[in-house]
Amino acid sequence: MKQDVVIFGATGKVGKILVDQILDKDADKRRITGVVSSQNWLYDPNGLGYKLALDFSGGVVDGYSYGGDHSMLLDEIRKLQKVPTSFVDVTASTDMIPTHLRVVGDSFYDGMVTANKNPLVKDIETFEKLTANNGKYQFQCSVMAGAGAIEKVDEAYELGDEVKEISGCFSGTLAYLCDQMRKGKKFSEALFDARSPERGYTEPDERDDLWGFDVGRKLLILARRAGKKVNLEDVNISPFLPNMAFGKEESLEKFRGKLQTYDVYFEERIKLAESEGKTIQYIAKMSTPSVDDLLEKGVSEIPIPIPMSLEVGLKKIPKSHLLGGLEGTLNGFEIITKERYPKGSSLVITASGAGLKVTAGNVRVGLNNLMRYDRRT
Ligand SMILES: NC(=O)c1ccc[n+]([C@@H]2O[C@H](COP(=O)([O-])OP(=O)(O)OC[C@H]3O[C@@H](n4cnc5c(N)ncnc54)[C@H](OP(=O)(O)O)[C@@H]3O)[C@@H](O)[C@H]2O)c1
């Protein structure tokens, strides 16, 4: 029996590629029964034809207006579906939590695969509800586009192997900027290049990358999977640029107009790092700092036990370190655990952390995982 799939965000950049990939490569195991955009949808419990699914995702046909109310869609699907339905969220919407909770909480639905991080970074109770039944909620794509970071943290946690440290470079855009500046480009030139239509590495408003919040949200998801009861406020995020670069309610044009001011800022940081045999990288890190770390930061009274820290920021890092030598837009992830991956034998993953084809491919891995948990077999 084929897997029935409904895709939220089918008209988006990842969504279009996903529709393409399912139609091209998965015809033997799954069929698309529903496609949803922010306002319109199409649904047929017998499967949407190849052309209809493609035309909707390509914006050629509009589908039916549903006014953005997913509960009405879920009611309709529950009424009409012939076999349990699997859902995909490739939106960037902050309003998907009720939809996710309903899908994971109702045995009538097979489960949810999400590349959308938003539902995972709200309060810890929502996170725990969503991820309580791992098999039904596939969210591996939310970090490094599904390259295995979440799975490695999960493995350690499930084996009772204490996670001592997680560090990573989780923004392809910021990794690219560091790589280009290391190779001699000025910051403003590297950013201009990164947001050129040929590259398209940045968000439409590049401040969304430069703030570092997206990296902070990925670290939060990993920390929660390591069993830490933490929220976004617990992540100390230093933006890629100094705080003063982000003027209050400043237009994008004005922001872009002063980017060259920061060329020297980065040149100096790179020079300083090089004088210590290091380089710069935008790093997310969950760790328990050592006494030396705290003393270096000027902490006079060392707390016992030393609390865990979650930090995101531009750091100096040895050139020989894997995260220091990342080329282009590559992402990196390192995990140190008490038993399986102790310091000196840490586990490291480098991979393309974004990209439409990679993300869509890993969403399909999530759909395959849902099939493994399928209650119909
Ligand atoms: N791009 C990557 O390489 C990458 C990698 C990993 C993860 N991701 C994640 O994947 C997600 C999608 O990224 P993208 O670049 O494809 O985004 P996008 O191009 O902005 O597409 C968003 C899609 O979501 C739809 N949408 C918005 N609100 C909706 C709602 N309430 N209900 C149903 N559909 C809704 C939009 O419909 P309309 O057409 O009506 O606006 C559009 O189809 C994001 O969460 C992103 O963080 C992306």
Ligand as a Chemical Component Dictionary entry (heavy atoms), coordinates in Angstrom:
data_LIG
# 
_chem_comp.id                   LIG 
_chem_comp.type                 NON-POLYMER 
_chem_comp.pdbx_formal_charge   0 
_chem_comp.three_letter_code    LIG 
# 
loop_
_chem_comp_atom.comp_id 
_chem_comp_atom.atom_id 
_chem_comp_atom.alt_atom_id 
_chem_comp_atom.type_symbol 
_chem_comp_atom.charge 
_chem_comp_atom.model_Cartn_x 
_chem_comp_atom.model_Cartn_y 
_chem_comp_atom.model_Cartn_z 
_chem_comp_atom.pdbx_ordinal 
LIG N1  N1  N 0  16.029 26.539 2.057  1  
LIG C1  C1  C 0  16.781 25.610 2.662  2  
LIG O1  O1  O 0  17.862 25.241 2.208  3  
LIG C2  C2  C 0  16.274 24.983 3.935  4  
LIG C3  C3  C 0  17.060 24.015 4.601  5  
LIG C4  C4  C 0  16.572 23.417 5.765  6  
LIG C5  C5  C 0  15.329 23.794 6.239  7  
LIG N2  N2  N 1  14.618 24.756 5.584  8  
LIG C6  C6  C 0  13.326 25.130 6.123  9  
LIG O2  O2  O 0  12.306 24.717 5.207  10 
LIG C7  C7  C 0  11.186 25.593 5.319  11 
LIG C8  C8  C 0  10.785 26.114 3.948  12 
LIG O3  O3  O 0  11.797 26.938 3.420  13 
LIG P1  P1  P 0  11.590 27.649 1.995  14 
LIG O4  O4  O 0  12.879 28.340 1.737  15 
LIG O5  O5  O -1 11.056 26.656 1.015  16 
LIG O6  O6  O 0  10.416 28.708 2.362  17 
LIG P2  P2  P 0  9.491  29.561 1.343  18 
LIG O7  O7  O 0  10.051 29.545 -0.031 19 
LIG O8  O8  O 0  9.262  30.874 2.016  20 
LIG O9  O9  O 0  8.127  28.742 1.274  21 
LIG C9  C9  C 0  7.197  28.750 2.312  22 
LIG C10 C10 C 0  5.947  27.967 1.868  23 
LIG O10 O10 O 0  5.096  27.835 2.999  24 
LIG C11 C11 C 0  3.776  28.231 2.610  25 
LIG N3  N3  N 0  3.068  28.682 3.805  26 
LIG C12 C12 C 0  3.315  29.773 4.565  27 
LIG N4  N4  N 0  2.463  29.806 5.608  28 
LIG C13 C13 C 0  1.672  28.699 5.498  29 
LIG C14 C14 C 0  0.620  28.156 6.270  30 
LIG N5  N5  N 0  0.189  28.765 7.377  31 
LIG N6  N6  N 0  0.054  26.997 5.864  32 
LIG C15 C15 C 0  0.459  26.363 4.750  33 
LIG N7  N7  N 0  1.472  26.818 3.970  34 
LIG C16 C16 C 0  2.059  27.981 4.348  35 
LIG C17 C17 C 0  4.004  29.300 1.567  36 
LIG O11 O11 O 0  2.809  29.490 0.806  37 
LIG P3  P3  P 0  2.546  30.797 -0.110 38 
LIG O12 O12 O 0  3.069  30.411 -1.468 39 
LIG O13 O13 O 0  1.065  30.984 -0.082 40 
LIG O14 O14 O 0  3.287  31.939 0.519  41 
LIG C18 C18 C 0  5.113  28.619 0.776  42 
LIG O15 O15 O 0  4.574  27.572 -0.003 43 
LIG C19 C19 C 0  11.604 26.698 6.304  44 
LIG O16 O16 O 0  11.087 26.413 7.581  45 
LIG C20 C20 C 0  13.117 26.629 6.304  46 
LIG O17 O17 O 0  13.698 27.093 7.521  47 
LIG C21 C21 C 0  15.034 25.328 4.433  48 
# 
loop_
_chem_comp_bond.comp_id 
_chem_comp_bond.atom_id_1 
_chem_comp_bond.atom_id_2 
_chem_comp_bond.value_order 
_chem_comp_bond.pdbx_ordinal 
LIG N1  C1  SING 1  
LIG C1  O1  DOUB 2  
LIG C1  C2  SING 3  
LIG C2  C3  SING 4  
LIG C2  C21 DOUB 5  
LIG C3  C4  DOUB 6  
LIG C4  C5  SING 7  
LIG C5  N2  DOUB 8  
LIG N2  C6  SING 9  
LIG N2  C21 SING 10 
LIG C6  O2  SING 11 
LIG C6  C20 SING 12 
LIG O2  C7  SING 13 
LIG C7  C8  SING 14 
LIG C7  C19 SING 15 
LIG C8  O3  SING 16 
LIG O3  P1  SING 17 
LIG P1  O4  DOUB 18 
LIG P1  O5  SING 19 
LIG P1  O6  SING 20 
LIG O6  P2  SING 21 
LIG P2  O7  DOUB 22 
LIG P2  O8  SING 23 
LIG P2  O9  SING 24 
LIG O9  C9  SING 25 
LIG C9  C10 SING 26 
LIG C10 O10 SING 27 
LIG C10 C18 SING 28 
LIG O10 C11 SING 29 
LIG C11 N3  SING 30 
LIG C11 C17 SING 31 
LIG N3  C12 SING 32 
LIG N3  C16 SING 33 
LIG C12 N4  DOUB 34 
LIG N4  C13 SING 35 
LIG C13 C14 SING 36 
LIG C13 C16 DOUB 37 
LIG C14 N5  SING 38 
LIG C14 N6  DOUB 39 
LIG N6  C15 SING 40 
LIG C15 N7  DOUB 41 
LIG N7  C16 SING 42 
LIG C17 O11 SING 43 
LIG C17 C18 SING 44 
LIG O11 P3  SING 45 
LIG P3  O12 DOUB 46 
LIG P3  O13 SING 47 
LIG P3  O14 SING 48 
LIG C18 O15 SING 49 
LIG C19 O16 SING 50 
LIG C19 C20 SING 51 
LIG C20 O17 SING 52 
# 
